[in-house]
Amino acid sequence: MNLFEVIHDTFEPFLDGEKKPLNVMEVSNLWFFLLGTETTLRNQELGYNLAQDEELKRIILDSKENLHIPIRDELREFLKKEGVPLPQCTPEKPVGDFRDIPEGAKLNDEELANLLSYNLAAGVTYAARGLTESIRADVGLLFSKIIMKKTLSGLQVKQYLEQKEWLRVPPYYKS
């Protein structure tokens, strides 16, 4: 079973017909999600430059190229088609080797991996908000796909955190 096909098939009956204009909540959610995605991309570019562990660098690069850039591109295209001005974003960061930055002045691999995990979880939460506040089916479909993609990416990062023993787990509750 392909989860993306299931999501699409769920929304498909509602995608036909005349589309109403986007409402203000849909525009706001899409616009801010795009801005957050652009900011996440800048953070990942910096994180890639700072990461020492090759597996973490691969995870960051994979998340950038196969998750956040496609999400950004789809959101940009959707908003352009709807006539919504795009947010102003900062330029991409160059790839470099920043090992000479002192330890206390940069994030270490554990901090970078946990920040990546947190950003993915926050993205799922914000996309869920966009989904629940959407009226148009195409907006709901877009946010549903984002939720699934970020969840799958988050599972990969969680496995990495567990492997490195960096996963932050709250204390267990005992009655």
N, C-alpha and C positions, 0 to 999 in steps of 0.2 A: 504494500500500500504506500503510495506516494502522498505524503501529508500536504504538499502544495497543491496536488490535484484535488484532494478532498476539500481543502479550503476553497479553491476556485469553483468546484462543483456546487458547494454550499451557496456561494454568492451568485452563481451564474443566472439563476432564474430572475434575479433582481437587477441584472445589469442591462437588460434590454429596455428599450423605450426611451422616451425623452428625458434628458437629464435636466434637473432643476439647477439653478446656479448654486455654487457652494455657499453655505451659510457662514456667518462670521466665526463660529466655533471651529468649523472644519478648516477654514483658511488659517486661523490662528494656530491650530494644532499642527497642521502641515508645515506652515512657515517656521514655527519654533522647532519642530522636529528636524527640519532641514538645517537650521542654524546650529542646533545641537550636534547634528551629524558632522557638519563642517568643523566644529570645535573639537569633536572627538578625533577627527582625522588629523588635526594639528597636534593633538596630544599623542596620538599614535606615532606620528613622524618623530616627535621628540623622544618618545619612549624607545623607538627602534634605535635611535642614535645612542641612547644611554644604556640599553640592555647589554649585559655581558654574556648571558646564557644563550647559546645558539638556538635551542628549542624555543625559548621565549621570543627571540627575534623572529623566528619562523611563524609563531602564533600571532604576533603583532602584525607582521606583514600579511599573513593570510586574512586576518580580520580586516585589515585596511583594504586589501585588493578584492576580496571575495565577499565581503559583507558591507562595509561602510561606503565604499565608492559606488557599488551598484545601487545601494539604497539612495545615496545622494543623487545619482544620475536619474533614477526613477522619480524621485521627488521633484527635482528641477524640471524635468520634462512635463510632469503632471501640472505643476504650478504654471509653467509657461503656457501650456495649452489652455489653461483656465484664465490666463491674462493677469495672474498675480505677480507683482514685482518680487524678485528674489532678494533675500537678505544679502547685505554686503558682508563678505567674508575676508579673512586674512589670507595672504598667499601661503602656498605650500612651503614647508621647511626643507632645507637641503639635507641630503644624507651625508653624514660625517661620522668621524670617530672622536668622541668626546671623553675619552678615558682620563684626560688630564684635569677634568673638573674635580675638585676635592670631594671626598666622600660625603661630607656633611652638606654639600651644596647641590646635590642631585638625588633623585630617587634611585634606590637600589632595585635589583631584580624582584625581590619579594614585594616591595611597594608598587612597582610597575604592574606586576601580575594582579595584585589585589585591586589596583585602580582600574585595570581593564575589566576585571570581573564586576566591580561595582558599576562601571559605566554601562556594561551590557544589561545588568539588572535594572538600572535606572531607565535605560532605553525601552526595555520590555514594559515597565510600569507606565511610562509616558505614552507608548504606543497603545497600551490597553485603554488609557484615557481617550486617546484619539479615536479608537474603535468605538468605545461606548458613547462618545459624543457625536459620532458621524450619523448623518441622515442618509446620504447617498451611498449606495452599495459599492461603488467603485472606490470610495474613500475607505469604507470598512474593509474591503478586500486588501487594499494597499497596507493598512495598518495590521491586518491579520497576518499577511506575509512577513512583515517586519518582525512581529512578535515571534513567529516560528523561527525565522532566520537567527534572530538574536538569542533565542532560547537554545538552539542547537550550538551556536558558537559559545555560549556560556557554559554548556556542558563540557566542551573541549577545554576551556580555561579551568573549570572546576577540577577536572581530572589532573591537569598540570599542577594546580595548587595542592591537591591531595598528594600527588607523587613527591612534591618538594616539601611536604609537611608545612605549607604556608596557609592553608585554608583556615580562615577565622570562623570558629564555631562558638556560639554562645554557650554558657554553662548549661548543663542538663538540669532539668527540674525534677526534683524528687519530692513526693508528698510526705 
